[in-house]
Every structure is written in structure tokens, then in C-alpha cells.
Amino acid sequence: MTDRASPLPGQPSAVAVPWVSVVKIWWLMTWRATLGSILTGAIVGVIVGVIGLISGWPASTRTIVTLSLGAIIGVAWHVVAVRMALDKRYSDFHLTIAPLP
């Protein structure tokens, strides 16, 4: 077992992550996840509401279906927001995924 704080010979040393970078990544994920969830939730809610009204579903069924789909889509959208944060080139850095030695 090796100490991850000390890189192996020939391996690049790890860079300490400054808090300003952490806040930039967090903010990007937070606002995109929140806005995307609100927008997709509203769209799905309207679609399910219209389909439910046309189909004659009771209000409780429309509510359960809307909340269930909203939860699933909200979680999926949060994963998309994380992917966006990983792909983004920030003004002073970008994230790189590299295998461990």
C-alpha cells in the first residue's frame, strides 16, 4: 500500500484543490441541477396532467404519476448536471479523470 500524498517515482504530483475551484464546481452543478429539475419537472407535470385529464385519471393518480416521474427525472437530470460540470473548461482550470497508478 502506498501513501497517496507522496506520488510514485515518475508520476506527476497531485495538485491541491483550492476552495475557489470547489465553489465554482459546486455552483455550476447546483444552479444547473436546480434549473434543469424545475424546467423538466414543469414540462413533465404539464404533459402528465394533460394525458391524465384526457384519459380521465383521478386527481390522486395524476399526482402520484407526476411525483414519481418527477423524482426519477430529477435524479437523472442531476447526473447530467454533474457530467456538465466535469466536461466544462473553467476560466482557470479543467477537470481531468485519470486512472490510478
N, C-alpha and C positions, 0 to 999 in steps of 0.2 A: 504494500500500500504506500502510495506517495503522498506527500503534502502538497495539496493543490495551490498553496500560497507560493511555493517555490517551483518555477517551471523546470521541466526536464531539460538537460543539455540539448541545445539545438532547437528548442521550442520557443516560440515568442512568449513574452511575459504577458500576463493578464493585465488589462487596464482597469484601474479603479473607476467605478461608475459615479460621476458627480451627481449630486442631488438635483441640479438644474435639469440634467438629462432625464432623470427618473420622472420629474414633474412633467416634462414635455411629453414623454411617452404616456404617462398616466392621463394627462389632459386629452391627448388625441384619442385614446381609447374610450375615455369617459364620454366626451361630447358626441363622438360618432356612434357609440353604442346607444346612448340615450336618444339622440335624434332619430337614428335608424329604427330603434324599437318603437318609438312613438309613431313614426310615419307608417311603418309596416303594420303595426297594430291597428291603426286607424283604417288603413286600406282593407285589411283582413276583416275587421269588425263590420265595415260597411258591406263588403261582399257577403259575409256570412249572414248579416242581418237581412239583406235583400233576398238571398236564397231562402232563408228561413221564413220570411214573410210570404214569399211566393209559394213555398211548399206547405205553408200552414203549420209550421212548428210552434209549439207553445213557447212563451217567453222564456221559461226556465231552460228549455232545451237550447234555444239560441244563445242564452247566456253561458251555459256550460260549454257548448261547442266553441264559442268565441273566446272564452277564457283559456280553454285547453289549447286551441291553435295559437293564440297569442303567446302563451308561455313557451310553446315549442319554437315558434318563430323568433321570439325574443332571445332565447338561448342561442339559437343558430346565428342570429344577427350579431350577438356578442362575439362569437367565434370569428365572424367576418371582420369585425372591428379590430380584433387582435391581429388578424392577418394583415390588415391595412397598416397597422402600427409597425409591424415587422418589415413590411415592404417599403415603407416611406423613407425617403432620404431627408433627414432633418437638416437644418441650416449648418450645424457644426459637427454632425456625426451621422452614421447609419448603423443599423444592427446587422450583425453577421452571425449566421449559425455555422458552427464548425464542430466536427467530431472531436471527442476527447482523444488524447493520445493513448 
